[in-house]
Amino acid sequence: MNVQELCAAVMRLGGDARDFVIDGAHEPLVPSEGAVYLSRVGGHWETGIQERGWRESFASFATEDEACRASLADRTATRGKGRR
């Protein structure tokens, strides 16, 4: 899975498109406070929370595929539980 496929899958799940930022694939002009992000940093991929231009990383992955699949699994598992 790549970031474009992840973006399409997240959009199919519904919800506010401002709640997630995928660098290079989905970058809302004004993301929600506490938006979940996925970004390539150096030689790895990381996910976390973005707030007011500040990012807190929660997980790091060696490949784009691993990062995208983990991000989608987390989004699917937490959907409807009050988390993004």
Secondary structure, DSSP 8 states (H G I E B T S, - for coil): --HHHHHHHHHHH-S-GGGEEETTTB--SS--TTEEEEEEETTEEEEEEEETTEEEEEEEESSHHHHHHHHHHHHHHHTTTT--
